[in-house]
Amino acid sequence: MFEGICLREKCDRNIFMMMNLGSMSKLLRCAGSDDIITIKADGGSSTVNFMIESPTQAKIGVFEMKLKLMDIVSRCIRIPVPEYHTNVRMPSGEFSRICEDLSSIGDTVVISVMTKERVRFSTEGDIGTANIVLKQNTHVDKPEDAIVIEMNEPVSLSFALRYMNLFTKATPLSETVTIRLSSVLPVVVEYKVAEIGYIRYYLARKFEEEDDTKP
């Protein structure tokens, strides 16, 4: 997966832009799987240009998208990544299936790591309960199939499944997912995208009295 990705960039200075993801998604549908996409912006304009080229450059399309204009107090948004003492790395497809299966029973997933040998995903709903246990498994033919558990402090935390299922939409981008857990910090669900970078989602833990329909 993503073996053919080549990323080139030229940036003389930092540029802060806000794009409407819905508009950008519509624009990117114009590109084929083998096309080359070039994004150009000068930082002082209210638009950004997307140039889509076929592999042979026989077809070139140039699209101009309006940027989302907002008054931003800080032009540089940084999210600190503190050290998590409990991490679970597993196949992203397996995590996606677990979240989908548990959603048919309840609306809250409890992720428990009490030992270095296993991680448990559980839920409870009107029709019953469900428990899915994964054992640590590093003896696999492919590294992406491994289940690796690092635990320096036991945790058992609850999260809204509706948001976890939204996070798993990134599954096609990465064969593995890393779940970073802490009793005092939001959970981090991290997908590494080839050698390009990563996508990280943050979600606060859910308490029993909270309503998960609220953002």
Backbone torsions as a table, in degrees:
resi	resn	phi	psi	omega
1	MET	NA	130.8	176.8
2	PHE	64.9	22.2	179.5
3	GLU	-68.4	-25.0	-176.9
4	GLY	-92.7	4.7	-177.3
5	ILE	-74.1	133.0	174.8
6	CYS	-130.4	122.2	-177.8
7	LEU	-111.0	124.1	175.7
8	ARG	-125.2	140.3	179.8
9	GLU	-142.0	149.1	174.3
10	LYS	-137.3	113.9	-176.0
11	CYS	-140.3	111.6	-178.7
12	ASP	-81.9	-21.2	179.6
13	ARG	-155.5	161.8	178.5
14	ASN	-68.7	136.2	178.3
15	ILE	-127.8	132.1	178.9
16	PHE	-109.4	120.9	-179.4
17	MET	-132.3	148.1	174.0
18	MET	-118.2	118.5	-178.3
19	MET	-113.7	145.3	173.4
20	ASN	-78.7	116.2	-174.7
21	LEU	-64.7	-33.3	178.3
22	GLY	-64.2	-43.0	178.6
23	SER	-66.6	-41.9	-179.3
24	MET	-66.0	-36.3	179.0
25	SER	-63.3	-41.4	178.3
26	LYS	-63.2	-39.3	-178.5
27	LEU	-68.0	-42.1	-177.0
28	LEU	-69.3	-19.1	176.1
29	ARG	-66.8	-16.3	178.1
30	CYS	-74.9	-12.3	-177.5
31	ALA	-94.7	140.9	173.9
32	GLY	-83.3	169.3	-176.0
33	SER	-65.3	-23.1	-178.5
34	ASP	-104.7	0.4	-177.2
35	ASP	-72.4	159.0	177.7
36	ILE	-104.3	129.1	-178.6
37	ILE	-112.6	127.8	176.4
38	THR	-117.9	125.8	179.7
39	ILE	-107.5	126.3	-178.0
40	LYS	-125.2	133.9	176.7
41	ALA	-152.2	147.9	-179.6
42	ASP	-108.8	-4.0	176.9
43	GLY	85.1	-19.7	-179.7
44	GLY	-108.0	0.2	-176.7
45	SER	-103.0	162.5	178.1
46	SER	-95.0	10.0	179.5
47	THR	-133.7	162.7	174.4
48	VAL	-133.5	142.0	-176.8
49	ASN	-103.2	136.4	173.6
50	PHE	-116.7	120.9	176.4
51	MET	-108.9	123.2	-177.7
52	ILE	-112.8	119.3	-177.3
53	GLU	-117.9	140.4	172.0
54	SER	-72.7	159.6	-177.4
55	PRO	-55.6	-32.6	-179.5
56	THR	-92.1	-1.7	-177.5
57	GLN	63.2	20.6	176.6
58	ALA	-75.7	-20.3	179.5
59	LYS	-133.1	127.5	179.4
60	ILE	-132.3	126.7	177.2
61	GLY	-119.9	136.2	179.2
62	VAL	-118.6	125.1	-178.2
63	PHE	-121.8	138.2	178.6
64	GLU	-114.7	124.0	-178.4
65	MET	-116.0	135.5	178.2
66	LYS	-73.6	138.2	178.0
67	LEU	-83.0	153.4	177.1
68	LYS	-81.1	117.8	-175.5
69	LEU	-93.9	122.6	178.0
70	MET	-144.0	153.5	175.4
71	ASP	-83.0	109.4	-178.2
72	ILE	-106.9	123.6	179.5
73	VAL	-68.3	-47.0	179.8
74	SER	-107.8	130.0	-178.9
75	ARG	-87.8	-4.7	179.8
76	CYS	-131.7	111.8	-178.6
77	ILE	-100.7	119.3	179.4
78	ARG	-122.5	131.3	176.7
79	ILE	-108.3	112.1	-179.8
80	PRO	-66.0	142.1	179.4
81	VAL	-113.1	93.1	-179.7
82	PRO	-71.4	170.0	-179.6
83	GLU	-78.8	126.4	176.0
84	TYR	-100.0	136.5	-176.2
85	HIS	-93.8	-9.2	178.3
86	THR	-129.3	116.6	-177.5
87	ASN	-132.3	140.6	176.9
88	VAL	-126.6	120.4	174.8
89	ARG	-110.5	130.4	-174.6
90	MET	-152.0	167.1	176.2
91	PRO	-61.0	133.3	-176.7
92	SER	-65.4	-33.8	178.2
93	GLY	-64.1	-37.0	178.5
94	GLU	-66.5	-42.5	178.5
95	PHE	-63.3	-40.0	178.5
96	SER	-62.5	-43.8	179.7
97	ARG	-64.6	-39.3	-180.0
98	ILE	-62.6	-46.7	-179.7
99	CYS	-62.9	-40.1	179.7
100	GLU	-67.0	-43.1	-179.0
101	ASP	-65.4	-42.3	-178.5
102	LEU	-68.3	-27.9	-179.7
103	SER	-65.9	-21.5	177.7
104	SER	-77.4	-10.7	-179.7
105	ILE	-107.7	-48.9	-175.8
106	GLY	-142.3	-176.2	-179.7
107	ASP	-115.1	5.7	-179.7
108	THR	-133.2	133.7	175.5
109	VAL	-107.8	134.0	174.4
110	VAL	-105.1	117.2	178.5
111	ILE	-101.8	118.6	-175.2
112	SER	-122.0	127.0	173.2
113	VAL	-127.5	99.1	-176.7
114	MET	-103.4	-19.8	176.2
115	THR	-137.4	170.8	178.7
116	LYS	-81.0	-0.8	-173.8
117	GLU	-97.3	-19.0	-175.1
118	ARG	-156.8	157.4	174.0
119	VAL	-128.1	139.1	-177.8
120	ARG	-118.5	135.8	173.3
121	PHE	-115.3	124.2	-176.1
122	SER	-139.9	158.0	176.9
123	THR	-152.0	165.3	179.4
124	GLU	-143.3	135.2	179.8
125	GLY	-143.4	-170.3	-177.8
126	ASP	-65.2	-29.5	-175.9
127	ILE	-92.5	-9.4	179.1
128	GLY	151.0	-154.0	-178.3
129	THR	-130.2	164.3	177.2
130	ALA	-146.3	139.6	177.9
131	ASN	-135.4	126.4	177.6
132	ILE	-123.7	122.0	-176.9
133	VAL	-114.1	129.8	174.2
134	LEU	-113.6	130.5	178.0
135	LYS	-93.8	147.5	177.3
136	GLN	-60.4	132.9	-177.6
137	ASN	-147.3	103.3	179.0
138	THR	-106.0	-5.2	-178.9
139	HIS	-93.5	76.1	-178.2
140	VAL	-130.2	160.1	-179.6
141	ASP	-72.5	-36.5	-178.6
142	LYS	-113.0	130.6	-179.4
143	PRO	-57.5	-32.9	-178.0
144	GLU	-70.6	-11.7	178.4
145	ASP	-91.6	-4.4	-175.8
146	ALA	-73.8	152.1	171.2
147	ILE	-117.5	112.8	-175.1
148	VAL	-117.4	126.6	-178.6
149	ILE	-119.1	123.2	174.3
150	GLU	-115.0	116.7	-176.1
151	MET	-133.1	115.1	172.6
152	ASN	-108.6	-12.4	173.5
153	GLU	-148.4	131.3	-179.7
154	PRO	-67.8	144.3	179.1
155	VAL	-139.3	151.0	172.3
156	SER	-148.1	102.4	-169.9
157	LEU	-128.0	149.9	-178.5
158	SER	-107.7	141.2	179.2
159	PHE	-141.7	151.4	178.7
160	ALA	-71.5	125.1	-177.1
161	LEU	-68.3	-28.3	-178.5
162	ARG	-61.1	-34.7	178.9
163	TYR	-79.5	-36.7	176.6
164	MET	-60.3	-40.0	178.9
165	ASN	-67.0	-31.9	174.7
166	LEU	-67.2	-39.9	179.4
167	PHE	-62.1	-37.5	-175.4
168	THR	-69.2	-5.7	174.2
169	LYS	-65.0	-14.1	176.1
170	ALA	-84.4	1.4	-177.6
171	THR	-54.0	-42.3	-179.6
172	PRO	-62.8	-15.3	-177.2
173	LEU	-84.2	-17.6	-175.0
174	SER	-151.7	143.0	179.1
175	GLU	-81.8	-13.9	179.9
176	THR	-129.4	158.7	174.9
177	VAL	-135.6	141.4	176.5
178	THR	-115.1	126.6	179.5
179	ILE	-107.9	117.8	-178.1
180	ARG	-106.3	124.8	-171.3
181	LEU	-121.3	143.2	175.7
182	SER	-154.7	144.1	-180.0
183	SER	-73.5	-13.3	-177.0
184	VAL	-120.5	1.2	-178.1
185	LEU	-129.1	157.8	174.4
186	PRO	-62.3	150.7	175.1
187	VAL	-69.8	146.4	174.6
188	VAL	-114.3	125.0	174.5
189	VAL	-110.5	110.8	-169.3
190	GLU	-116.6	129.0	175.5
191	TYR	-114.8	120.9	176.0
192	LYS	-85.8	125.5	-176.5
193	VAL	-100.4	96.2	-179.5
194	ALA	45.7	-133.9	177.2
195	GLU	-101.9	10.8	-175.9
196	ILE	-80.8	-42.9	-175.8
197	GLY	168.1	-139.9	-177.0
198	TYR	-156.3	163.1	171.3
199	ILE	-119.8	128.0	179.2
200	ARG	-121.2	131.3	174.8
201	TYR	-111.9	140.0	179.6
202	TYR	-117.5	136.1	179.7
203	LEU	-143.4	127.3	177.3
204	ALA	-71.4	150.0	178.7
205	ARG	-66.0	156.4	-178.2
206	LYS	-106.1	134.4	175.0
207	PHE	-102.5	156.4	-172.3
208	GLU	-57.8	-35.4	-176.5
209	GLU	-80.9	-5.8	-177.6
210	GLU	-80.4	150.8	175.2
211	ASP	-101.6	115.1	-173.9
212	ASP	-77.4	2.9	174.4
213	THR	-80.6	-11.2	178.5
214	LYS	-90.7	140.1	-179.5
215	PRO	-69.0	NA	NA
